Amino acid sequence: MEAKGFQPTTEDYNTIIQGCLKVEKLRDIDEALTRMTNAGLSPNLQTYNLVLRVCISQKDVLKAEKVLASLTKMGLTPDADTYHGIIEACGAYAKALAGTMIPPPATTTTKH
């Protein structure tokens, strides 16, 4: 894009990230984020909310927490979509974890 004289904006990168999400090319999102920051652009709240959707698809609650910390560090205020993303990431993680857990042993009660 830059080679043809086009200077993409944060919104342009958000569109690229959204497209990568749609076709499940999650690895390309990291490249888009790197290009964005290398171009001197800062992610906005929409960018962070899109990255939270990646966390949901990867069931990565730790990354979701980092995303939340990063956006607040940038001085952005989380919105309803942000909190919804955090809750969904936690839910996806809990479901994944529940599928791998061994049920607790049955407890027995004794009568006295």
C-alpha positions in Angstrom: 0.0 0.0 0.0 2.7 2.5 1.0 4.7 1.8 -2.1 1.9 3.2 -4.3 1.8 6.4 -2.3 -1.2 5.4 -0.3 -0.8 6.2 3.4 -3.2 3.9 5.3 -4.9 5.2 8.5 -5.7 3.3 11.7 -9.2 2.8 10.3 -7.7 1.1 7.1 -5.7 -1.2 9.3 -8.9 -2.0 11.4 -10.6 -3.0 8.2 -7.7 -5.3 7.3 -7.8 -6.8 10.8 -11.6 -7.3 10.5 -11.1 -9.0 7.2 -8.5 -11.3 8.7 -10.9 -12.2 11.5 -13.6 -13.0 9.0 -11.5 -15.4 7.0 -9.7 -16.7 10.2 -6.3 -15.6 9.2 -5.3 -14.8 12.7 -1.6 -14.8 12.1 -2.0 -12.0 9.6 -3.5 -9.8 12.3 -0.1 -9.6 14.1 1.5 -8.5 10.9 -1.1 -5.8 10.4 -0.6 -4.5 13.9 3.1 -4.4 13.4 2.8 -2.5 10.2 0.4 -0.1 11.8 2.7 0.7 14.6 5.8 0.8 12.3 3.9 3.4 10.3 3.6 5.5 13.4 -0.1 4.9 13.9 -1.7 4.1 17.2 -4.3 1.5 17.7 -7.7 2.9 18.7 -10.5 1.4 20.7 -11.9 -0.4 17.7 -8.5 -1.9 17.1 -8.3 -3.2 20.6 -11.9 -4.6 20.4 -11.0 -6.4 17.2 -7.9 -7.9 18.9 -10.2 -9.0 21.8 -12.2 -11.0 19.2 -9.0 -12.8 18.4 -8.5 -13.6 22.1 -12.0 -15.1 22.1 -11.4 -17.3 19.1 -8.1 -18.5 20.6 -9.7 -18.9 24.1 -6.8 -16.8 25.4 -7.9 -15.0 28.5 -4.4 -13.9 29.4 -4.0 -12.1 26.2 -7.4 -10.5 26.7 -6.2 -9.1 30.0 -3.1 -7.7 28.3 -5.2 -6.1 25.7 -7.4 -4.4 28.4 -4.2 -3.2 30.2 -2.7 -1.9 27.0 -5.8 0.1 25.9 -6.1 1.7 29.4 -2.4 2.5 29.3 -3.0 4.3 26.0 -5.5 6.4 27.8 -8.5 4.8 26.0 -11.7 4.1 27.9 -13.2 0.6 27.5 -16.7 0.5 26.2 -19.5 -2.1 26.2 -17.9 -4.0 23.3 -14.6 -4.1 25.2 -16.2 -5.6 28.4 -18.3 -7.9 26.3 -15.1 -9.2 24.6 -13.4 -9.7 28.0 -16.4 -11.7 29.3 -16.5 -13.8 26.1 -12.8 -14.5 26.3 -13.2 -15.6 29.9 -16.2 -17.8 29.0 -14.4 -19.4 26.0 -11.4 -20.1 28.3 -13.7 -21.6 31.0 -15.4 -23.8 28.5 -12.1 -25.0 27.1 -10.8 -25.6 30.6 -13.9 -27.5 31.6 -13.4 -29.9 28.7 -10.0 -30.8 30.0 -10.8 -31.1 33.7 -11.1 -34.4 35.4 -14.3 -34.4 37.5 -13.6 -34.3 41.3 -13.9 -37.6 43.0 -17.3 -38.4 44.6 -17.4 -37.5 48.2 -19.0 -39.7 50.7 -20.7 -38.6 53.8 -20.7 -40.6 56.9 -23.5 -40.6 59.4 -22.7 -40.3 63.0 
